[in-house]
Amino acid sequence: MEEEASISVGQDQFVCPVCLDLLKDPVTIPCGHSYCMGCIKDCWDQDDQKGVYSCPQCRVTFTPRPGLCKNAMLAEVVEELKKTRLQAADPPAHCYAGPGDVECGVCTGTKLKAIKSCLVCLDSYCQTHFEQHEKLFKGKRHKVTDATGRLQEKICSLHEKLLEVFCRTDQQCVCLLCVMDDHRGHETVSAAAERTEKQKKLGEIQRKIRQRIQEREKEVQELRQAVESLRHSAQAAVEDSERIFTELIRSIERRCREVIELIRGQAKTELSQAEGVLERLEQEISDLRRRDAELEQLSHIEDHIHFLQGFSSLCSPPGSEDLPSITVSPRLSFEDVGKSVSQLRERLGDFCKEEFGGLSMKNTEIALFPESKIREEFLQDSCDLTLDPNTAHKHLCLSEGNRVVTWSKTVQSYPDHPERFDYWRQVLCRESVSERCYWETEWRGDNAISISVSYKDIGRKGRGNECWFGHNDQSWSLYCSLSSYSFRHNNEETNLPIVPSSSRIGVYVDHRAGTLSFYSVSDTMTLLHRVHTTFTQPLYPGFYVHRGSKVRLCHNNK
């Protein structure tokens, strides 16, 4: 045990100062220090150009390059140490490097988890090898950090030096040699100083993000409450409607039975009376026929005495007292009842249309994608637009890369094209909108302009409303003058009660949600008008330019 302990204590003497592991093929150089043959060869290979070779530990120089021979005695001792050293026992499982861990760069075989990294040696070490590193370089200025697997990113790719300085001019990390070379005269600060400055900005960004998270969480909570309220309200309305309609159906069925019983009772009474009248009439007819037969028989008797005797009893005229008193109702009919029921059905249908046809969900509308009032958020959905020369009226001049349209007294030399507006001074953009999109326009002039979106199917030829933005069901248009705004769609105009205060207009489209919004853009975003509809085709932004006016499509970063 004492021998083993002695070997364990002295084993650091047999660790290579370069790889920090037990010597492999140990060699001893003229100054007396020992290294792995491979390690010292690699070190001296890098010094071949200078022709001066030094000991990595004591820095003693040699010229020429010393020859290297394996130290057999050291090799035997190292082999014994490998067999007997105490750390041959497996370390605990948690010490091994797993996915996401930084591996020790010195361990052979299964790598242990690194705990520290040296920015001078550019390597990471487990606990055992870090202790060896500290003993070997004790008193030397080796900068050590917590283990990181991105050591190479801290080294300048040009000079192989540690990145310690931040160049504010080029916004990148550089080494000290870079400061004296490519970044000479630039504004530079230490990485720590720039970190402090960036940390402040980071804190401000985090504050805004967390504030935004709180706002969105509040909106989510409110939306969930609204959805739950809507669900309960809808369920209550369904239950009430089912109950009320069930009662109404029962009431109608009950009234139906009463009417049927009334009709049948009335019919029974009338039929009974009619059958009595029929019976009396038929009896009277039978009596009259019998008497007629007797009179016929009397008329053929030749004996005058018999004839006269029979005539006295048979030929007395029937008096009114002999006839029954009969009252027959006029034509029996229940048509009035059928008409009354039909009228009731029609009145009930009209009532339902009037009451239920006007039902609206306006009081329970939920904005699933609420639009922000912050311009920066709108700009996240911004899109680049350019005007399409093939659609421009010949009195409209396009310039600045087809981003500006100006009314021109001079007819432009545009070629004929089937998509060109030939009467209304209008132009469409090349790009279509089929998702969320935001853009801004600025206009100038003594007259007015119209900012529009349109389906591609809008008419192009002639002066009919089918070609005029806002005067058909293919387009939506905001009319802007120096004194007022108005909105037009399908030839219906809505005057907007807002006094113009800015020449910049923002347009936001959420195609899927079916919303089109116009904003006045200055220091704040002021909603001018919003449309809720269902878009069935992609939308193309467009403009109507009155005499003396021009419109500019703004860049997204302005």
Secondary structure, DSSP 8 states (H G I E B T S, - for coil): -HHHHHHHHHGGGGB-TTT-SB-SSEEE-TTS-EEEHHHHHHHHHTTTTTT-EE-TTT--EESS-----B-HHHHHHHHHHHHH-GGGS---GGGB--TTS-B-SS--SS-BB--EEETTTTEEE-HHHHHHHHHHTTTS---EEE--S-GGGGB-TTT--B--EEETTTTEEE-HHHHHTTTTTS-EEEHHHHHHHHHHHHHHHHHHHHHHHHHHHHHHHHHHHHHHHHHHHHHHHHHHHHHHHHHHHHHHHHHHHHHHHHHHHHHHHHHHHHHHHHHHHHHHHHHHHHHHHHHHHHHT---HHHHHHHHHHH-S---GGGS------SS---HHHHHHHHHHHHHHHHHHHHHHTT---GGG---SS---S-HHHHHTTB----B-TTT--TTEEEETTTTEEEE-SS-------TTS-SSS-EEEBSS-BSSEEEEEEEEEESS-EEEEEE-TTS--SSSSGGGSTTSSTTEEEEEE-SS-EEEEETTEEEEE------SEEEEEEETTTTEEEEEEESSSEEEEEEEE----S-BEEEEEE-TTEEEEE--TT-
